[in-house]
Structures are given as C-alpha cells and as structure tokens.
Amino acid sequence: MSQVAKATFPFTLTNNIDRYADEKRKEIIRKYDITPTWKQIFDDCGNFCGVTGHTIRMIRSGSSNPSVTLAFLMAKYFNTTVDDLFGVSPEEEGLMEKLDNWKPCGLE
C-alpha cells in the first residue's frame, strides 16, 4: 500500500466575525431602532450569502472554513474586505519573516 503525502499548513486561520457582527448590530439599532439578537445577525448574514445561519455560526466558531465565494459574500454583508474579516496567524516563530524574504524558484 502506498502512502499519500499530507500537506501541512503552518498557519491558524482566524476571523473577526464577532467584531463585524457587533458593528452590524449597532448599525441596525441606529438605522431601524430595533435590537437584533446575535442569532438574527448570523441568520441574516446567511440569508444574504445564500447559506444557513448555522453555516455562518460554524465559520464564526472555527468549526468550518468558508469557500472563497462565501468569504467574499460575508465580507460584503459586513461591509469590509476578506482580508479584514479573515486572516492567518503563523504557528511557528519567524515564519512570516521567512516568507517575507522568500526567493522564487530556489534563487538565493
């Protein structure tokens, strides 16, 4: 039996959904004088994006990752960019510096 190499990704995916959900909630309170629950915010985001609120809550908790399309739709709903809504944190010391100094094609 042959073994399949497993790719490693030395980063932890992060998200700022809580921060942007809080901003969206404040915006709704200001504009419409109603106070939506967090569930309503995530359900509304899901409806906007064509998925369930449960899907948005799974992404928020880190249990699931969005597709590229869903990430863009979520960023649009929260009036931000994908870069601000989602990000990565390196899992090892000095990794970002190594990537910043990367030479293509093995050039030194």
N, C-alpha and C positions, 0 to 999 in steps of 0.2 A: 504494500500500500504506500503510495507516495504522500508526502506531507505538503500541505499548501502553506506558503509563507504568509504570515499575518502582518499586515502593515500596522505600524504604530503611529499615533498622532500625539506628539508630546505637548499637547495643549488641552486646557479645560475650556469648554465652551461656556460663555457667560451671557447673561441677559439683564437688561434694565427694564423689563416689563413692569415691575412694580412702580418704578419711578414715573414712567409714562402713563400707566393706568391711573395713578394718583393725579397727574396733570389733567388727563381726560375727564376724570370725575369732577375736578374743580371747575373745568370748562363747562361741563353740563350743568352744574349747580349755578354757575354765573349766568349762563345763557337762558336756561329753562326753569330756574328756580325749583328744581327737583333734586333729590339726593339719591342717586342710584346706588345699589349695593355693588360690591365687588363682583358678584356673580353676574349681575346685569351688565357690567362693563365688559367682562370677558365673553359673555354670550353675544353682546352687541358686536364686539370685535370679530367673533366667529361668524356671525351673520354677514358682516361686511366682507369678510375674506372667503366666504363660501364653505366654511367648515363649522364644526360644533364648538360651543363654548368650552366643552370638555377638552377638545384638542388644544385650545389656547391655554387652558389651565395646565395641561400636561407639559406644554412647552415652557410655561412660566416656572413650573416646579423643577424643570430639568429632566423630567422623565422621558421627554421626546424632543426631537430637534425638527425645526421647520424645513420644508423644502425651500429652495431659493425663491420660488414664486410666492409661497406663503410668507416668507420673511419680508419680501417687498410689500406685499399687501398689508401685513401687520404694521410695517413702518409707515405706510400711507395712512392707515387708520389712526395711528398715534401721532401723526404729523411730525415725523422725524425721518432719519435715514437708517438704513440697515446697519451701518457701522455704529451708529449711536445706540440702536436697540439691542444689537447682539455684538459680541466680541469674543476674543480668545485670551486666555492667560497662560503663559508658559509654565510647564510643570517642572522645569529644571533651571537651575541658576545659570545665567549667562546665555541662554538660548536666543533671546531677542538680539543681543549684540552679535552673536554668531550669524544670525540671519541678516542683520543689517550690513554685515561685511561679506556676504556671500559673493563668491566669484563664479560666474556661469561656466558651465562645461569643464569644470575642474581647473580653470585658469588660476594661477597664483599671483 
